[in-house]
Amino acid sequence: MSRAEIVVDLDAIAHNVGVLKELAGVTMMTVVKADAYGHGLLPVARTARAAGADWLATTTLDEARALRAAGDTGPILTWLTVPGERYDDVIREGIDLTAYSVAELDEIAAAVTDVPARVQLKVDTGMSRGGASRADWEALFARARAGEVAGDWAITGIWSHLACADEPDHPANDAQQAVFDDAIAAAEAAGLDPELRHLANSAATILRPQARYNAVRTGIASYGLDPAPSIEHGTDLRPAMTVRADLAMVKQIAAGDSVSYGYTWTAPSATKVGVVPVGYADGVPRTGSGRLEVAVGGRRRPVRGIVCMDQVVVDLGEDAEVRAGDDVVLFGPPGEGRPTAQDWAEASGTINYEIVTRAGGRLTRRYIGGSEA
Ligand SMILES: *Cc1c(COP(=O)(O)O)cnc(C)c1O
């Protein structure tokens, strides 16, 4: 155990991937972008593959290169490039690229040598983020088909992304899906027959069976966090990440003493406080100042005052048992008084995704379960 660390339970990730695969019943893409949402790219990738992930998905080409460099030979989808990106090596490595535009297809064509590229097409179905707008579909599909005929690539998939999948009653879900169906029809009319058709993220995989098509892209739920925390769905997910630290110091303060920068909290009565050696440099949200809780000795303890770069102060009350060196759990799976990543998200005005992804800085990572432990 180090002074402050992220503990990742690979058995929980294997469990979640298995649950999601069983639920979805279609090709499973496990999203491992952003260092596997803060859980560590390579151990998570190996665990997910072993648990049944048919594909891994990353945002950048570099993330996919790291998977290949580590020996992953399975299908990998990537989805965000910029003009001037290097494509020749990832084409040779058989990594699926995603093209949003004719310009991107032209760049990919220029990089093809002996091995044809594998390219998926992304259409914008309403989110106004990446992907080709409806007005540009015809040109994109025509260019895609021409490149296929010329032997530059195989068009292996067509896909889009939902903006409101965590709100199943939002009208955008039906509207986006209808646009996606139009895009598939237009691609087919242009002579394309992409094998994979996918729209669903974690929330849609769980809440919207009709959005599963023949593949799903599950990120957050693979890590055991709920993509739609306000909706009861009963999926058996196990949070994989715990952030813990050793308590650096315990001290008594008097009624009227103030805590941390700005003196934003003043003790109404005498109390003990503890110094936790983790701060916003390690991913503790500063907006959680005075609102986050941590667990010490199996009980919730409020964070007092402002979250600093390197430390936070917690209120231990009259507890005589707590000592410097004791275990502090910042967040983790529910139980034993622990706050969850969801509790931290609510206390700091964000979503559970951001809480786990931002955990880092000087925290070390340790794996339990799986074959890495
Ligand atoms: C991040 C991402 C996902 C995964 O979303 P979750 O909500 O974490 O399941 C799927 N598709 C795309 C395009 C993404 O960027």
The ligand as a MOL file (V3000), in Angstrom:
LIG
                    3D

  0  0  0     0  0            999 V3000
M  V30 BEGIN CTAB
M  V30 COUNTS 15 15 0 0 0
M  V30 BEGIN ATOM
M  V30 1 C -17.1810 7.5490 -24.4120 0
M  V30 2 C -17.9870 7.0390 -25.5300 0
M  V30 3 C -18.7730 5.8910 -25.3910 0
M  V30 4 C -18.9960 5.2050 -24.0720 0
M  V30 5 O -19.9550 5.9250 -23.3200 0
M  V30 6 P -20.4170 5.4420 -21.8900 0
M  V30 7 O -21.5150 6.3750 -21.5390 0
M  V30 8 O -19.2340 5.5890 -21.0040 0
M  V30 9 O -20.8420 4.0330 -22.0350 0
M  V30 10 C -19.3980 5.3860 -26.5110 0
M  V30 11 N -19.2660 5.9980 -27.7070 0
M  V30 12 C -18.5460 7.1190 -27.8670 0
M  V30 13 C -18.4590 7.7470 -29.2010 0
M  V30 14 C -17.9000 7.6830 -26.7870 0
M  V30 15 O -17.1810 8.8080 -26.9500 0
M  V30 END ATOM
M  V30 BEGIN BOND
M  V30 1 1 1 2
M  V30 2 1 2 3
M  V30 3 2 2 14
M  V30 4 1 3 4
M  V30 5 2 3 10
M  V30 6 1 4 5
M  V30 7 1 5 6
M  V30 8 2 6 7
M  V30 9 1 6 8
M  V30 10 1 6 9
M  V30 11 1 10 11
M  V30 12 2 11 12
M  V30 13 1 12 13
M  V30 14 1 12 14
M  V30 15 1 14 15
M  V30 END BOND
M  V30 END CTAB
M  END
